[in-house]
């Protein structure tokens, strides 16, 4: 017996919602033409759970990255940009950055 288009669409949507690794919603239902899977739910979930333990990612502690010293120009530029942003909150950031750059060059030279 052939399934209607609506039933097939419903089955497909449920399959998509479960994700790529999920099993089809009707694993042994011949009505939808979907056969049983060779893998059981227990074996597939167990293999993914132990794979994370085997990799040993939990044991490694990330080494913090060294922070670069902020240049004098960048500090002054940041202060100028903040001041301009407070004064002109609706202005475009690119326009404010150009103004802050000009102000910083005048200030430092």
PyMOL commands that set and color helices and strands:
alter all, ss='L'
color gray80, all
select helices_A, chain A and resi 5-18+41-55+72-87+93-108
alter helices_A, ss='H'
color red, helices_A
deselect
rebuild
show_as cartoon
